[in-house]
Amino acid sequence: MLRVGNLQRSIDFYTHVLGMQLLRRSENPDYKYSLAFVGYEGNPAQAEIELTYNWGTDSYEMGTAYGHIALSVPDTYAACEKIKASGGNVTREAGPVKGGSTVIAFVTDPDGYKIELIQRPNEAGGAGLR
Protein backbone atom coordinates (compact mmCIF):
# COMPACT_ATOMS: atom_id res chain seq x y z
CA MET A 1 0.00 0.00 0.00
CA LEU A 2 1.23 3.46 -0.90
CA ARG A 3 -0.20 6.61 0.66
CA VAL A 4 -0.60 9.20 -2.08
CA GLY A 5 -1.26 12.94 -2.07
CA ASN A 6 -3.57 13.00 -5.13
CA LEU A 7 -5.38 9.80 -6.02
CA GLN A 8 -6.25 10.64 -9.62
CA ARG A 9 -2.68 11.81 -10.37
CA SER A 10 -1.36 8.49 -9.03
CA ILE A 11 -3.95 6.43 -10.92
CA ASP A 12 -2.96 8.28 -14.10
CA PHE A 13 0.74 7.54 -13.51
CA TYR A 14 0.30 3.83 -12.81
CA THR A 15 -2.18 3.31 -15.67
CA HIS A 16 -0.91 5.66 -18.39
CA VAL A 17 2.83 5.67 -17.68
CA LEU A 18 3.38 2.14 -16.31
CA GLY A 19 0.58 0.49 -18.30
CA MET A 20 -1.33 -0.99 -15.36
CA GLN A 21 -5.12 -1.15 -15.16
CA LEU A 22 -7.36 0.35 -12.51
CA LEU A 23 -8.80 -2.84 -11.01
CA ARG A 24 -11.17 -1.32 -8.47
CA ARG A 25 -11.77 1.85 -6.51
CA SER A 26 -13.68 2.62 -3.32
CA GLU A 27 -14.57 5.59 -1.14
CA ASN A 28 -14.95 5.54 2.64
CA PRO A 29 -16.57 8.84 3.69
CA ASP A 30 -16.97 7.76 7.34
CA TYR A 31 -13.20 7.44 7.73
CA LYS A 32 -12.28 9.99 5.04
CA TYR A 33 -10.15 7.92 2.70
CA SER A 34 -10.26 6.59 -0.85
CA LEU A 35 -8.64 3.45 -2.26
CA ALA A 36 -7.62 2.43 -5.74
CA PHE A 37 -6.06 -0.90 -6.69
CA VAL A 38 -3.89 -1.08 -9.81
CA GLY A 39 -2.21 -4.04 -11.49
CA TYR A 40 -1.54 -5.72 -14.80
CA GLU A 41 -4.34 -7.34 -16.82
CA GLY A 42 -6.71 -7.69 -13.87
CA ASN A 43 -5.33 -11.17 -13.23
CA PRO A 44 -5.94 -12.12 -9.57
CA ALA A 45 -2.74 -14.20 -9.63
CA GLN A 46 -0.72 -11.01 -10.23
CA ALA A 47 0.37 -8.58 -7.53
CA GLU A 48 -1.61 -5.40 -7.04
CA ILE A 49 -0.65 -2.03 -5.63
CA GLU A 50 -3.10 -0.38 -3.26
CA LEU A 51 -3.10 3.42 -3.51
CA THR A 52 -4.57 5.11 -0.43
CA TYR A 53 -5.61 8.74 -0.34
CA ASN A 54 -6.36 10.09 3.14
CA TRP A 55 -8.62 13.06 2.50
CA GLY A 56 -6.93 16.38 3.13
CA THR A 57 -3.36 15.01 3.15
CA ASP A 58 -1.40 15.99 0.05
CA SER A 59 2.09 14.72 0.90
CA TYR A 60 3.96 12.30 3.17
CA GLU A 61 7.46 11.84 4.53
CA MET A 62 9.05 8.84 2.78
CA GLY A 63 10.70 7.48 5.92
CA THR A 64 13.69 5.16 6.01
CA ALA A 65 11.90 1.79 5.89
CA TYR A 66 10.61 2.07 2.32
CA GLY A 67 13.03 1.10 -0.44
CA HIS A 68 11.22 0.64 -3.74
CA ILE A 69 8.72 -1.43 -5.69
CA ALA A 70 10.25 -3.80 -8.26
CA LEU A 71 8.52 -4.66 -11.55
CA SER A 72 9.73 -7.33 -13.95
CA VAL A 73 9.75 -6.22 -17.60
CA PRO A 74 10.71 -7.99 -20.84
CA ASP A 75 12.96 -5.14 -22.06
CA THR A 76 14.14 -2.48 -19.64
CA TYR A 77 15.49 -0.19 -22.38
CA ALA A 78 12.17 -0.20 -24.27
CA ALA A 79 10.23 0.27 -21.02
CA CYS A 80 12.27 3.39 -20.20
CA GLU A 81 11.60 4.85 -23.65
CA LYS A 82 7.88 4.17 -23.28
CA ILE A 83 7.82 5.72 -19.80
CA LYS A 84 9.63 8.85 -20.98
CA ALA A 85 7.31 9.16 -23.98
CA SER A 86 4.36 9.00 -21.56
CA GLY A 87 5.78 11.80 -19.41
CA GLY A 88 7.27 9.59 -16.70
CA ASN A 89 10.45 10.36 -14.78
CA VAL A 90 13.30 7.88 -15.41
CA THR A 91 15.84 8.53 -12.65
CA ARG A 92 18.31 5.78 -13.57
CA GLU A 93 18.55 4.82 -17.21
CA ALA A 94 18.50 1.16 -18.19
CA GLY A 95 21.80 -0.67 -17.85
CA PRO A 96 23.54 -3.51 -16.03
CA VAL A 97 23.48 -3.46 -12.24
CA LYS A 98 26.88 -2.67 -10.71
CA GLY A 99 28.90 -5.85 -10.43
CA GLY A 100 26.45 -7.94 -12.44
CA SER A 101 24.69 -8.41 -15.74
CA THR A 102 21.01 -7.96 -14.81
CA VAL A 103 19.62 -4.90 -16.62
CA ILE A 104 17.72 -2.52 -14.34
CA ALA A 105 16.37 1.03 -14.35
CA PHE A 106 14.54 3.25 -11.88
CA VAL A 107 11.55 5.54 -12.29
CA THR A 108 9.85 7.77 -9.74
CA ASP A 109 6.09 8.18 -9.39
CA PRO A 110 4.39 11.56 -8.78
CA ASP A 111 4.63 11.14 -4.98
CA GLY A 112 8.35 10.33 -5.12
CA TYR A 113 8.11 6.55 -4.71
CA LYS A 114 10.90 4.68 -6.47
CA ILE A 115 10.09 1.84 -8.86
CA GLU A 116 12.80 -0.50 -10.12
CA LEU A 117 12.39 -2.11 -13.52
CA ILE A 118 14.20 -5.45 -13.74
CA GLN A 119 14.67 -7.09 -17.12
CA ARG A 120 13.50 -10.70 -17.16
CA PRO A 121 16.35 -13.07 -18.07
CA ASN A 122 16.49 -13.97 -21.77
CA GLU A 123 13.59 -11.67 -22.72
CA ALA A 124 15.24 -8.62 -24.29
CA GLY A 125 13.35 -7.28 -27.25
CA GLY A 126 9.89 -7.01 -25.66
CA ALA A 127 7.55 -4.16 -26.54
CA GLY A 128 7.39 -2.32 -23.24
CA LEU A 129 6.32 -2.72 -19.65
CA ARG A 130 4.26 -5.88 -20.20
PyRosetta script that sets phi, psi and omega in degrees:
from pyrosetta import init, pose_from_sequence

init()
pose = pose_from_sequence("MLRVGNLQRSIDFYTHVLGMQLLRRSENPDYKYSLAFVGYEGNPAQAEIELTYNWGTDSYEMGTAYGHIALSVPDTYAACEKIKASGGNVTREAGPVKGGSTVIAFVTDPDGYKIELIQRPNEAGGAGLR")
pose.set_psi(1, 134.6)
pose.set_omega(1, 175.5)
pose.set_phi(2, -118.0)
pose.set_psi(2, 130.7)
pose.set_omega(2, 173.3)
pose.set_phi(3, -84.2)
pose.set_psi(3, 127.9)
pose.set_omega(3, -175.0)
pose.set_phi(4, -122.0)
pose.set_psi(4, 153.3)
pose.set_omega(4, -177.7)
pose.set_phi(5, -86.9)
pose.set_psi(5, -18.3)
pose.set_omega(5, 179.4)
pose.set_phi(6, -150.5)
pose.set_psi(6, 107.3)
pose.set_omega(6, -172.2)
pose.set_phi(7, -62.4)
pose.set_psi(7, -45.6)
pose.set_omega(7, -177.5)
pose.set_phi(8, -65.2)
pose.set_psi(8, -39.5)
pose.set_omega(8, 177.2)
pose.set_phi(9, -59.2)
pose.set_psi(9, -41.9)
pose.set_omega(9, 179.9)
pose.set_phi(10, -70.6)
pose.set_psi(10, -41.7)
pose.set_omega(10, 176.0)
pose.set_phi(11, -58.5)
pose.set_psi(11, -44.8)
pose.set_omega(11, 179.4)
pose.set_phi(12, -60.0)
pose.set_psi(12, -42.7)
pose.set_omega(12, 179.1)
pose.set_phi(13, -62.3)
pose.set_psi(13, -52.7)
pose.set_omega(13, -175.1)
pose.set_phi(14, -68.3)
pose.set_psi(14, -29.8)
pose.set_omega(14, -180.0)
pose.set_phi(15, -89.3)
pose.set_psi(15, -46.6)
pose.set_omega(15, -176.3)
pose.set_phi(16, -82.5)
pose.set_psi(16, -38.3)
pose.set_omega(16, -176.3)
pose.set_phi(17, -88.7)
pose.set_psi(17, -43.5)
pose.set_omega(17, -178.6)
pose.set_phi(18, -97.0)
pose.set_psi(18, -4.2)
pose.set_omega(18, 173.6)
pose.set_phi(19, 76.7)
pose.set_psi(19, 16.7)
pose.set_omega(19, 176.6)
pose.set_phi(20, -78.7)
pose.set_psi(20, 175.0)
pose.set_omega(20, 175.3)
pose.set_phi(21, -116.5)
pose.set_psi(21, 146.6)
pose.set_omega(21, 171.0)
pose.set_phi(22, -76.2)
pose.set_psi(22, 113.6)
pose.set_omega(22, -174.6)
pose.set_phi(23, -86.3)
pose.set_psi(23, -40.2)
pose.set_omega(23, 176.4)
pose.set_phi(24, -166.2)
pose.set_psi(24, 160.7)
pose.set_omega(24, -177.4)
pose.set_phi(25, -145.3)
pose.set_psi(25, 144.3)
pose.set_omega(25, 177.6)
pose.set_phi(26, -145.9)
pose.set_psi(26, 155.5)
pose.set_omega(26, 178.5)
pose.set_phi(27, -119.2)
pose.set_psi(27, 141.4)
pose.set_omega(27, 175.9)
pose.set_phi(28, -129.5)
pose.set_psi(28, 84.6)
pose.set_omega(28, -176.7)
pose.set_phi(29, -63.5)
pose.set_psi(29, -30.6)
pose.set_omega(29, -179.4)
pose.set_phi(30, -62.5)
pose.set_psi(30, -36.6)
pose.set_omega(30, -179.0)
pose.set_phi(31, -109.3)
pose.set_psi(31, 5.5)
pose.set_omega(31, 172.8)
pose.set_phi(32, 57.6)
pose.set_psi(32, 54.5)
pose.set_omega(32, 172.1)
pose.set_phi(33, -147.2)
pose.set_psi(33, 158.7)
pose.set_omega(33, 177.1)
pose.set_phi(34, -127.2)
pose.set_psi(34, 146.7)
pose.set_omega(34, 178.9)
pose.set_phi(35, -124.3)
pose.set_psi(35, 145.8)
pose.set_omega(35, 170.3)
pose.set_phi(36, -139.1)
pose.set_psi(36, 137.0)
pose.set_omega(36, 178.1)
pose.set_phi(37, -113.3)
pose.set_psi(37, 127.5)
pose.set_omega(37, 179.8)
pose.set_phi(38, -122.1)
pose.set_psi(38, 151.6)
pose.set_omega(38, 179.4)
pose.set_phi(39, -173.8)
pose.set_psi(39, -177.7)
pose.set_omega(39, -178.6)
pose.set_phi(40, -96.1)
pose.set_psi(40, 127.6)
pose.set_omega(40, 170.4)
pose.set_phi(41, 62.2)
pose.set_psi(41, 9.0)
pose.set_omega(41, 178.7)
pose.set_phi(42, 62.9)
pose.set_psi(42, 17.5)
pose.set_omega(42, -178.3)
pose.set_phi(43, -79.3)
pose.set_psi(43, 118.7)
pose.set_omega(43, -178.6)
pose.set_phi(44, -62.9)
pose.set_psi(44, -16.8)
pose.set_omega(44, 178.2)
pose.set_phi(45, -79.8)
pose.set_psi(45, -11.3)
pose.set_omega(45, -179.9)
pose.set_phi(46, -90.4)
pose.set_psi(46, 157.7)
pose.set_omega(46, 176.0)
pose.set_phi(47, -71.5)
pose.set_psi(47, 152.8)
pose.set_omega(47, 176.6)
pose.set_phi(48, -125.1)
pose.set_psi(48, 155.0)
pose.set_omega(48, 172.9)
pose.set_phi(49, -111.7)
pose.set_psi(49, 128.1)
pose.set_omega(49, 176.5)
pose.set_phi(50, -94.2)
pose.set_psi(50, 121.9)
pose.set_omega(50, 175.8)
pose.set_phi(51, -102.4)
pose.set_psi(51, 123.8)
pose.set_omega(51, -177.5)
pose.set_phi(52, -115.8)
pose.set_psi(52, 125.6)
pose.set_omega(52, 174.4)
pose.set_phi(53, -112.1)
pose.set_psi(53, 114.3)
pose.set_omega(53, 174.0)
pose.set_phi(54, -88.6)
pose.set_psi(54, 114.8)
pose.set_omega(54, -172.3)
pose.set_phi(55, -51.5)
pose.set_psi(55, 131.0)
pose.set_omega(55, 177.3)
pose.set_phi(56, 88.2)
pose.set_psi(56, -2.8)
pose.set_omega(56, 178.1)
pose.set_phi(57, -109.5)
pose.set_psi(57, 117.4)
pose.set_omega(57, -175.5)
pose.set_phi(58, -106.7)
pose.set_psi(58, 0.3)
pose.set_omega(58, 175.1)
pose.set_phi(59, -161.4)
pose.set_psi(59, 160.1)
pose.set_omega(59, -178.9)
pose.set_phi(60, -136.8)
pose.set_psi(60, 154.5)
pose.set_omega(60, 169.0)
pose.set_phi(61, -76.5)
pose.set_psi(61, 137.5)
pose.set_omega(61, -178.7)
pose.set_phi(62, -70.9)
pose.set_psi(62, -34.1)
pose.set_omega(62, -178.9)
pose.set_phi(63, 78.0)
pose.set_psi(63, 174.9)
pose.set_omega(63, -177.1)
pose.set_phi(64, -102.8)
pose.set_psi(64, -7.8)
pose.set_omega(64, -178.5)
pose.set_phi(65, -82.1)
pose.set_psi(65, -29.6)
pose.set_omega(65, -177.3)
pose.set_phi(66, -78.7)
pose.set_psi(66, 133.6)
pose.set_omega(66, 175.1)
pose.set_phi(67, -105.8)
pose.set_psi(67, -77.3)
pose.set_omega(67, 178.2)
pose.set_phi(68, -170.0)
pose.set_psi(68, 164.1)
pose.set_omega(68, 171.3)
pose.set_phi(69, -90.8)
pose.set_psi(69, 144.5)
pose.set_omega(69, 176.3)
pose.set_phi(70, -118.1)
pose.set_psi(70, 130.9)
pose.set_omega(70, 177.1)
pose.set_phi(71, -120.1)
pose.set_psi(71, 133.7)
pose.set_omega(71, 176.2)
pose.set_phi(72, -85.2)
pose.set_psi(72, 132.9)
pose.set_omega(72, -180.0)
pose.set_phi(73, -131.9)
pose.set_psi(73, 153.2)
pose.set_omega(73, 179.6)
pose.set_phi(74, -71.9)
pose.set_psi(74, -32.1)
pose.set_omega(74, -177.3)
pose.set_phi(75, -146.6)
pose.set_psi(75, 104.6)
pose.set_omega(75, -176.0)
pose.set_phi(76, -64.2)
pose.set_psi(76, -38.6)
pose.set_omega(76, 179.9)
pose.set_phi(77, -62.3)
pose.set_psi(77, -47.7)
pose.set_omega(77, 179.6)
pose.set_phi(78, -65.5)
pose.set_psi(78, -38.3)
pose.set_omega(78, 178.9)
pose.set_phi(79, -62.0)
pose.set_psi(79, -41.9)
pose.set_omega(79, 178.5)
pose.set_phi(80, -62.8)
pose.set_psi(80, -41.8)
pose.set_omega(80, 178.9)
pose.set_phi(81, -63.3)
pose.set_psi(81, -41.6)
pose.set_omega(81, 179.3)
pose.set_phi(82, -65.1)
pose.set_psi(82, -42.6)
pose.set_omega(82, 179.2)
pose.set_phi(83, -63.0)
pose.set_psi(83, -46.2)
pose.set_omega(83, 178.9)
pose.set_phi(84, -62.9)
pose.set_psi(84, -40.3)
pose.set_omega(84, 179.1)
pose.set_phi(85, -64.9)
pose.set_psi(85, -25.6)
pose.set_omega(85, 178.9)
pose.set_phi(86, -91.0)
pose.set_psi(86, 3.7)
pose.set_omega(86, 178.6)
pose.set_phi(87, 91.5)
pose.set_psi(87, 9.1)
pose.set_omega(87, 180.0)
pose.set_phi(88, -78.6)
pose.set_psi(88, 163.9)
pose.set_omega(88, -175.8)
pose.set_phi(89, -106.2)
pose.set_psi(89, 100.9)
pose.set_omega(89, 175.2)
pose.set_phi(90, -84.2)
pose.set_psi(90, 117.7)
pose.set_omega(90, -176.5)
pose.set_phi(91, -101.6)
pose.set_psi(91, -13.9)
pose.set_omega(91, 171.8)
pose.set_phi(92, -143.2)
pose.set_psi(92, 113.6)
pose.set_omega(92, -178.4)
pose.set_phi(93, -62.5)
pose.set_psi(93, 157.3)
pose.set_omega(93, 179.7)
pose.set_phi(94, -61.4)
pose.set_psi(94, 138.5)
pose.set_omega(94, 177.7)
pose.set_phi(95, 173.5)
pose.set_psi(95, 169.3)
pose.set_omega(95, -178.8)
pose.set_phi(96, -62.9)
pose.set_psi(96, 143.6)
pose.set_omega(96, 174.7)
pose.set_phi(97, -66.4)
pose.set_psi(97, 147.2)
pose.set_omega(97, 179.7)
pose.set_phi(98, -57.5)
pose.set_psi(98, 128.9)
pose.set_omega(98, 177.9)
pose.set_phi(99, 77.7)
pose.set_psi(99, 12.4)
pose.set_omega(99, -178.5)
pose.set_phi(100, -152.2)
pose.set_psi(100, -170.0)
pose.set_omega(100, -178.2)
pose.set_phi(101, -118.1)
pose.set_psi(101, -7.9)
pose.set_omega(101, 178.8)
pose.set_phi(102, -65.5)
pose.set_psi(102, 130.3)
pose.set_omega(102, -179.2)
pose.set_phi(103, -88.4)
pose.set_psi(103, 125.6)
pose.set_omega(103, 179.5)
pose.set_phi(104, -131.3)
pose.set_psi(104, 167.7)
pose.set_omega(104, 171.5)
pose.set_phi(105, -153.9)
pose.set_psi(105, 166.5)
pose.set_omega(105, 175.5)
pose.set_phi(106, -130.4)
pose.set_psi(106, 141.3)
pose.set_omega(106, 171.9)
pose.set_phi(107, -126.7)
pose.set_psi(107, 161.8)
pose.set_omega(107, 178.5)
pose.set_phi(108, -124.4)
pose.set_psi(108, 134.4)
pose.set_omega(108, 179.8)
pose.set_phi(109, -82.6)
pose.set_psi(109, 175.5)
pose.set_omega(109, -175.5)
pose.set_phi(110, -62.2)
pose.set_psi(110, -21.1)
pose.set_omega(110, 177.6)
pose.set_phi(111, -94.0)
pose.set_psi(111, 1.5)
pose.set_omega(111, 178.0)
pose.set_phi(112, 94.8)
pose.set_psi(112, 3.1)
pose.set_omega(112, 178.0)
pose.set_phi(113, -71.9)
pose.set_psi(113, 136.7)
pose.set_omega(113, 180.0)
pose.set_phi(114, -86.9)
pose.set_psi(114, 140.9)
pose.set_omega(114, 178.0)
pose.set_phi(115, -130.8)
pose.set_psi(115, 120.9)
pose.set_omega(115, 178.4)
pose.set_phi(116, -92.4)
pose.set_psi(116, 133.9)
pose.set_omega(116, 173.3)
pose.set_phi(117, -103.6)
pose.set_psi(117, 123.6)
pose.set_omega(117, -178.4)
pose.set_phi(118, -117.0)
pose.set_psi(118, 122.2)
pose.set_omega(118, 179.8)
pose.set_phi(119, -71.0)
pose.set_psi(119, 129.4)
pose.set_omega(119, 176.8)
pose.set_phi(120, -65.1)
pose.set_psi(120, 139.6)
pose.set_omega(120, 179.1)
pose.set_phi(121, -58.1)
pose.set_psi(121, 138.1)
pose.set_omega(121, 175.1)
pose.set_phi(122, 60.2)
pose.set_psi(122, 29.8)
pose.set_omega(122, -179.3)
pose.set_phi(123, -127.2)
pose.set_psi(123, 17.1)
pose.set_omega(123, 179.1)
pose.set_phi(124, -58.7)
pose.set_psi(124, 147.1)
pose.set_omega(124, 178.6)
pose.set_phi(125, 103.8)
pose.set_psi(125, 4.0)
pose.set_omega(125, 178.1)
pose.set_phi(126, -70.5)
pose.set_psi(126, 171.6)
pose.set_omega(126, -172.5)
pose.set_phi(127, -94.0)
pose.set_psi(127, 6.1)
pose.set_omega(127, 179.5)
pose.set_phi(128, 153.2)
pose.set_psi(128, -145.9)
pose.set_omega(128, -174.4)
pose.set_phi(129, -67.3)
pose.set_psi(129, -37.6)
pose.set_omega(129, -178.8)
pose.set_phi(130, -110.4)
pose.dump_pdb("model.pdb")
